[in-house]
Amino acid sequence: MAAKIIDGEAIAAEIRQQLKKDVAALEHAGKAVKLVAVIATENKGARSYAARQEKDCAEIGAQYELAELPADSDEAAIVARIQQLNADRSVSGIIVQMPLPQGVDARRLQTMIAPAKDAEGMNPANQGMVVYAPQPFYKKPAEGEPGYDNWLEQSLGWPLPSPAPCTPVGAVTLLRSLNIDLYGKEAVVVGHSEIVGKPIALLLMAHFCTTTICHIATRDLASHVRAADIVVAAAGVPGLIKGEWIKEGAIVIDVGINRVEVLDENGKPVLNKKGKPKQKTVGDVEFDVAKERASYITPVPGGVGPMTVVMLLKNTVDAAKKG
């Protein structure tokens, strides 16, 4: 039986509707919600992403501002602008657009954003709070013990950390949407980046999954994936996870977003009207084969991607609530 598709677009839309209500309530209470993006580049991709952020904020009724700096700005100038925004009580969330001018340290800029206004959840203080993600119980109650009857509701209902890295929280939110008891599940995370793989692993452990992280030094990736009840692919390598590796009935969360050429039946690139190779977006998992083995799977696009975007908004709204 083919896997059920986890619709990230639909789940993100539900969260947006709640955020819209939250923004209206905050404004009624005299609190504005405002996201500011610091940008020091003319990169088309960065500009497009900023335009998307502005549109997303408008959809939930939040304010948006693009704090523009020259493309040749030095680090001190960008830090100074961030510090101004930190001190501005009208600003709920701050994001620094990539790419940055040559010589500017992105990690240092993340540490400069006030943790309470960190819309991406990348400040080390917020990364660290993922380690302290709350848990409903230390141990799952046995049948008949207090708490057993509402274990599932409790374990999937406690709030995830916020602000926190957007993609990991979005991915785990999709997993929780399945309303499946995660206690004791064997989970494998492929990819150990500080912005995706590591935080996801920590959040899975907070749900009492037995979690393994695989990376470039893993000797036998296939054997780890084959044993997993939950596979989270976050390596950024198209087709890295072979569909045949997926255990029957496993849950697959594909975080990868990769652009690859479209090939014809002879393996040659398909050209567009301009004579250039057509491209498509794919994940890290061989989707067509994996979906015949998994119980649930996220598509690419339309899975984790929309959740990453909406979690940026949620971090900003949550910051306004606490401000």
C-alpha positions as CSV (number, residue, x, y, z in Angstrom):
1,M,0.0,0.0,0.0
2,A,1.3,3.4,-0.9
3,A,2.3,5.8,1.8
4,K,-0.1,8.6,3.0
5,I,1.3,12.0,2.0
6,I,2.0,14.4,4.8
7,D,0.7,17.7,3.4
8,G,3.0,20.4,4.7
9,E,1.1,23.1,2.8
10,A,-2.2,22.2,4.5
11,I,-0.7,22.0,8.0
12,A,1.2,25.3,7.5
13,A,-2.1,26.9,6.4
14,E,-3.8,25.8,9.6
15,I,-1.0,27.3,11.6
16,R,-1.2,30.5,9.6
17,Q,-4.9,30.8,10.5
18,Q,-4.1,30.5,14.2
19,L,-1.3,33.1,13.9
20,K,-3.7,35.5,12.2
21,K,-5.9,35.2,15.2
22,D,-3.0,35.7,17.5
23,V,-1.8,38.8,15.7
24,A,-5.3,40.3,15.9
25,A,-5.5,39.6,19.6
26,L,-2.1,41.1,20.2
27,E,-3.0,44.2,18.3
28,H,-6.2,44.5,20.3
29,A,-4.1,44.4,23.4
30,G,-1.8,47.1,22.1
31,K,1.0,44.9,21.0
32,A,2.2,45.1,17.3
33,V,3.9,42.1,15.6
34,K,6.8,43.3,13.4
35,L,9.4,41.3,11.6
36,V,12.5,43.1,10.3
37,A,14.9,41.6,7.8
38,V,18.5,43.0,7.6
39,I,19.8,42.8,4.1
40,A,23.1,43.8,2.6
41,T,23.0,42.3,-0.8
42,E,21.5,42.7,-4.3
43,N,21.3,38.9,-4.7
44,K,18.1,38.1,-6.5
45,G,17.4,35.0,-4.4
46,A,17.7,37.0,-1.2
47,R,15.4,39.7,-2.6
48,S,12.9,37.1,-3.6
49,Y,12.9,35.5,-0.2
50,A,12.4,38.9,1.4
51,A,9.4,39.6,-0.8
52,R,8.0,36.2,0.3
53,Q,8.5,37.2,3.9
54,E,6.7,40.5,3.4
55,K,3.8,38.7,1.7
56,D,3.6,36.1,4.5
57,C,3.5,38.7,7.2
58,A,0.8,40.6,5.4
59,E,-1.3,37.4,5.3
60,I,-1.4,37.1,9.1
61,G,-1.6,40.9,9.6
62,A,1.9,41.4,10.9
63,Q,4.2,44.3,9.9
64,Y,7.3,43.8,7.9
65,E,10.3,46.0,7.3
66,L,13.4,45.5,5.1
67,A,16.4,47.1,6.8
68,E,18.7,47.8,3.8
69,L,22.4,48.3,4.0
70,P,24.9,48.8,1.2
71,A,26.2,45.5,-0.4
72,D,29.7,46.4,0.6
73,S,28.9,47.0,4.3
74,D,31.4,45.8,6.8
75,E,30.5,43.6,9.8
76,A,30.6,46.5,12.2
77,A,27.9,48.4,10.3
78,I,25.6,45.3,10.2
79,V,26.1,44.7,13.9
80,A,25.3,48.3,14.6
81,R,22.0,48.0,12.7
82,I,21.1,44.7,14.6
83,Q,21.8,46.4,17.9
84,Q,19.4,49.3,16.9
85,L,16.7,46.7,16.2
86,N,17.4,44.9,19.4
87,A,16.7,48.1,21.3
88,D,13.6,49.0,19.3
89,R,10.6,47.9,21.3
90,S,8.3,47.9,18.2
91,V,10.3,45.1,16.7
92,S,9.2,41.5,17.5
93,G,11.5,39.5,15.3
94,I,14.8,40.0,13.4
95,I,16.3,37.9,10.6
96,V,19.6,38.5,8.7
97,Q,19.3,37.8,5.0
98,M,21.9,35.7,3.2
99,P,24.3,36.0,1.5
100,L,26.3,38.6,3.4
101,P,29.1,40.8,2.1
102,Q,32.5,39.2,1.8
103,G,34.3,38.9,5.1
104,V,31.2,39.2,7.3
105,D,30.9,36.4,9.8
106,A,27.3,35.0,9.7
107,R,27.7,33.1,13.0
108,R,28.8,36.2,14.8
109,L,25.8,38.1,13.5
110,Q,23.5,35.4,14.8
111,T,24.9,35.9,18.3
112,M,24.3,39.6,18.0
113,I,20.5,39.2,17.6
114,A,18.7,39.4,20.9
115,P,17.6,35.8,21.7
116,A,14.0,37.0,22.4
117,K,13.8,38.5,18.9
118,D,15.6,35.8,17.0
119,A,13.1,34.9,14.3
120,E,15.1,32.1,12.9
121,G,15.9,30.6,16.3
122,M,19.6,30.4,15.4
123,N,21.1,32.4,18.3
124,P,23.2,29.9,20.4
125,A,21.0,30.7,23.4
126,N,17.9,29.5,21.5
127,Q,19.8,26.5,20.0
128,G,20.7,25.6,23.6
129,M,17.1,25.7,24.7
130,V,16.3,22.9,22.3
131,V,18.4,20.7,24.7
132,Y,16.0,21.7,27.5
133,A,12.8,20.9,25.5
134,P,10.2,20.0,28.1
135,Q,8.9,16.5,28.3
136,P,5.4,15.4,29.6
137,F,6.7,12.5,31.6
138,Y,10.1,11.0,32.4
139,K,8.8,7.6,31.7
140,K,5.7,6.4,29.8
141,P,3.2,5.1,32.4
142,A,2.3,1.5,32.2
143,E,-1.3,0.5,31.4
144,G,-3.5,1.2,34.4
145,E,-1.0,3.7,35.9
146,P,-1.9,7.4,36.3
147,G,-1.4,9.3,33.1
148,Y,-1.6,6.2,30.8
149,D,-4.9,7.1,29.3
150,N,-3.9,10.5,28.1
151,W,-0.2,9.7,27.4
152,L,-0.5,10.3,23.6
153,E,-2.3,13.7,24.1
154,Q,0.3,14.7,26.7
155,S,3.3,13.6,24.7
156,L,2.2,15.3,21.5
157,G,0.6,18.3,23.1
158,W,3.4,20.0,25.1
159,P,4.7,23.1,23.4
160,L,7.8,22.9,21.3
161,P,10.6,25.4,22.2
162,S,10.2,28.9,20.7
163,P,12.0,30.7,19.3
164,A,13.9,27.7,17.9
165,P,15.4,26.6,14.5
166,C,12.5,26.8,12.0
167,T,13.1,23.7,9.9
168,P,13.6,21.3,12.8
169,V,10.5,22.5,14.6
170,G,8.5,22.4,11.4
171,A,9.6,18.9,10.6
172,V,8.8,17.6,14.1
173,T,5.4,19.4,13.9
174,L,4.6,17.4,10.8
175,L,5.6,14.2,12.6
176,R,3.4,15.1,15.6
177,S,0.5,15.8,13.3
178,L,0.2,12.1,12.6
179,N,-1.0,11.5,16.1
180,I,1.3,8.5,16.6
181,D,2.9,7.5,19.8
182,L,6.6,8.2,19.3
183,Y,7.8,6.6,22.5
184,G,10.6,4.1,21.8
185,K,10.5,4.5,18.1
186,E,13.8,3.9,16.3
187,A,14.6,7.2,14.5
188,V,17.5,7.9,12.1
189,V,18.5,11.4,11.2
190,V,20.7,11.6,8.1
191,G,22.7,14.8,8.3
192,H,24.2,16.5,11.4
193,S,24.2,20.2,10.6
194,E,23.8,22.6,13.5
195,I,20.7,24.2,11.9
196,V,18.8,21.0,11.0
197,G,20.1,17.6,11.8
198,K,21.3,18.1,15.4
199,P,18.2,20.1,16.6
200,I,15.9,17.5,15.0
201,A,17.7,14.7,16.8
202,L,17.3,16.5,20.1
203,L,13.6,17.1,19.6
204,L,13.1,13.4,18.7
205,M,14.9,12.4,21.8
206,A,12.6,14.7,23.8
207,H,9.8,12.5,22.4
208,F,11.7,9.5,23.7
209,C,12.7,8.2,20.3
210,T,15.8,6.1,20.2
211,T,17.8,8.4,17.9
212,T,20.8,7.7,15.6
213,I,22.5,10.5,13.7
214,C,24.2,9.5,10.4
215,H,26.7,11.7,8.5
216,I,29.5,11.7,6.0
217,A,31.6,9.3,8.2
218,T,28.8,6.8,8.7
219,R,30.2,3.4,7.4
220,D,26.9,1.7,6.4
221,L,24.1,4.2,5.9
222,A,21.8,1.6,4.4
223,S,21.8,-0.6,7.5
224,H,20.9,2.3,9.8
225,V,18.0,3.4,7.5
226,R,16.7,-0.1,7.1
227,A,16.3,-0.4,10.8
228,A,14.5,2.9,11.3
229,D,10.8,3.4,12.2
230,I,11.3,7.1,11.4
231,V,13.8,8.4,8.8
232,V,14.6,12.1,8.7
233,A,16.7,13.0,5.6
234,A,18.5,16.3,6.0
235,A,21.8,15.9,4.1
236,G,21.1,18.0,1.0
237,V,22.1,15.3,-1.4
238,P,19.4,14.3,-4.0
239,G,18.5,10.7,-4.0
240,L,20.9,9.8,-1.2
241,I,18.4,7.7,0.6
242,K,17.4,4.8,-1.7
243,G,13.7,3.9,-1.6
244,E,14.5,0.2,-1.2
245,W,16.2,1.0,2.1
246,I,13.0,2.2,3.7
247,K,11.6,-0.2,6.2
248,E,8.0,-1.3,5.5
249,G,5.7,1.0,7.4
250,A,8.3,3.6,8.3
251,I,7.7,7.3,8.4
252,V,9.8,9.4,6.1
253,I,10.4,13.1,6.7
254,D,12.4,14.5,3.8
255,V,14.0,17.9,4.6
256,G,16.2,18.0,1.5
257,I,15.5,20.6,-1.2
258,N,17.7,20.0,-4.2
259,R,17.5,21.3,-7.8
260,V,18.3,18.7,-10.4
261,E,18.0,18.5,-14.2
262,V,15.0,16.8,-15.8
263,L,16.1,13.8,-18.0
264,D,14.3,12.1,-20.8
265,E,14.0,8.3,-21.2
266,N,17.5,8.2,-22.6
267,G,19.0,10.0,-19.7
268,K,19.6,13.2,-21.6
269,P,18.6,16.7,-20.3
270,V,15.2,18.0,-21.3
271,L,15.6,21.5,-22.6
272,N,13.2,24.4,-22.1
273,K,12.0,27.0,-24.6
274,K,15.3,28.9,-24.1
275,G,17.4,25.8,-24.9
276,K,18.5,25.5,-21.2
277,P,18.1,22.3,-19.2
278,K,14.8,22.0,-17.3
279,Q,15.1,21.6,-13.6
280,K,12.9,20.2,-10.8
281,T,13.0,20.2,-7.1
282,V,13.6,16.9,-5.3
283,G,14.4,15.7,-1.8
284,D,17.1,13.5,-0.4
285,V,14.9,10.4,-0.6
286,E,14.0,8.4,-3.8
287,F,10.4,9.3,-3.4
288,D,8.7,7.1,-6.0
289,V,10.2,3.9,-4.5
290,A,10.1,5.0,-0.9
291,K,6.4,5.9,-1.0
292,E,5.5,2.3,-1.8
293,R,7.2,1.1,1.4
294,A,6.6,3.9,3.9
295,S,3.4,4.4,5.9
296,Y,3.7,8.2,5.7
297,I,6.1,10.4,3.7
298,T,6.6,14.1,3.0
299,P,6.7,15.3,-0.6
300,V,9.3,17.7,-2.0
301,P,8.2,20.3,-2.6
302,G,5.2,20.7,-0.3
303,G,6.3,19.0,2.8
304,V,8.8,20.5,5.2
305,G,9.5,23.6,3.1
306,P,6.1,25.4,3.9
307,M,6.6,24.5,7.6
308,T,10.0,26.3,7.7
309,V,8.4,29.5,6.4
310,V,5.5,29.4,8.8
311,M,7.7,28.7,11.8
312,L,9.6,31.9,11.1
313,L,6.3,33.7,11.5
314,K,5.4,31.7,14.6
315,N,8.7,32.6,16.2
316,T,8.0,36.3,15.6
317,V,4.4,36.1,16.9
318,D,5.6,34.1,20.0
319,A,8.2,36.8,20.6
320,A,5.5,39.5,20.6
321,K,3.5,37.5,23.1
322,K,6.4,37.4,25.5
323,G,7.5,41.0,24.9
